[in-house]
Amino acid sequence: AQSVSQHNHHVILSEAASLELGCNYSYGGTVNLFWYVQYPGQHLQLLLKYFSGDPLVKGIKGFEAEFIKSKFSFNLRKPSVQWSDTAEYFCAVNGGGSYIPTFGRGTSLIVHP
Amino acid sequence: NAGVTQTPKFRILKIGQSMTLQCTQDMNHNYMYWYRQDPGMGLKLIYYSVGAGITDKGEVPNGYNVSRSTTEDFPLRLELAAPSQTSVYFCASTSTSGSSYEQYFGPGTRLTVT
């Protein structure tokens, strides 16, 4: 069975700081990878996704993520966070063409102005 | 398109009561899902459906039932509410045509069982 680990459960940053959130998965085959964001009181929405090709993917609001196959990782990055990035971030993996994703436990990000 | 809609937004139930959480999508997606979200625990899959008339259990199906009579609707039924079912419930959908795999989520239902 596939699993997803998000190492940082709570992250607190000041505005303009750089962000990197870790995501590792366990699955030996082809994967599709996602980061979803959940702003306070809202539903999850897609931030970015990787299917194939360039392992560095760019998403909305200046976020990017890099797929490193050898490390089974898909870390999320942003060079300079804003107060409005305060949210919960979820990494998700679909393995082997499945349409049933596995979600990580989420990382709560608080950005202080 | 309204996307994925859920009703109600909030509900308080007494132990032993029953209720149905409604979920509708207007994107003609064949896959639909129900998740529950508890603090610090991420999303747990309750049930999913690959199309009208077909449903299957997820990771935490006990205490819940679903049906899928149409492509658009995927209601979740709680028969005998228990405090352990206090949670936020999200419905989601995905299309298997094309290669997106992206899930579209509804706004959620916050349920409290007391």
Chai-1 contact restraints between the chains, C-beta under 6 A:
chainA,res_idxA,chainB,res_idxB,connection_type,confidence,min_distance_angstrom,max_distance_angstrom,comment,restraint_id
A,N32,B,Y101,contact,1.0,0.0,6.0,A-B,restraint_1
A,H43,B,F105,contact,1.0,0.0,6.0,A-B,restraint_2
A,H43,B,P107,contact,1.0,0.0,6.0,A-B,restraint_3
A,H43,B,G108,contact,1.0,0.0,6.0,A-B,restraint_4
A,L44,B,F105,contact,1.0,0.0,6.0,A-B,restraint_5
A,L46,B,E102,contact,1.0,0.0,6.0,A-B,restraint_6
A,N94,B,Y101,contact,1.0,0.0,6.0,A-B,restraint_7
A,Y99,B,Y31,contact,1.0,0.0,6.0,A-B,restraint_8
A,Y99,B,T94,contact,1.0,0.0,6.0,A-B,restraint_9
A,F103,B,G42,contact,1.0,0.0,6.0,A-B,restraint_10
A,F103,B,L43,contact,1.0,0.0,6.0,A-B,restraint_11
A,G104,B,G42,contact,1.0,0.0,6.0,A-B,restraint_12
A,R105,B,G42,contact,1.0,0.0,6.0,A-B,restraint_13
A,G106,B,G42,contact,1.0,0.0,6.0,A-B,restraint_14
